[in-house]
Amino acid sequence: MAKCPNCGTEVSKPERAFKNRFFHVEAYACKKCGHNFKFTG
């Protein structure tokens, strides 16, 4: 689960997830405020 940095709502499922050479990237979209954000790890 990820929290939206804009409004603090928890987003459970990423819209997209992919792995590049060095990182695993997950792209989320908040349904409450419409903010799009990514997490890398």
N, C-alpha and C positions, 0 to 999 in steps of 0.2 A: 504494500500500500504506500502511496505517496500523498503528500499534502500539497495542495495548491499554494504556491508562494504569494498569490494575489489575495485570496479570500480565506484560506485555511481549510477548505473542504477536503476530505479524504477521497482520493480517486483510487479505486481498487484495481482497475484493469488498464494496461497501456493500450493506446491506439495502434502503435507500431513498436516492434522491438527488433533490433538487428545487432549484429556483432561485426565490428570492423577488425582490423589487424590487432589493435591494442585494447579496445574498450567494448563493453556491452552497453548499448544505448537503448533507452526506453523513452518513447515519446507519449506524453499524456495530454489529454484535453479535458479541462474542467467543464462539467455540464452546467454548473451554477453560474459562473461568471464568463465562461467562454475563453479563458486564458489557456494558451498552449505552452507547454514547458517540457524540458527533457532532463533526464538523469543519466549520468554515465557512471560506470563502475567497473 
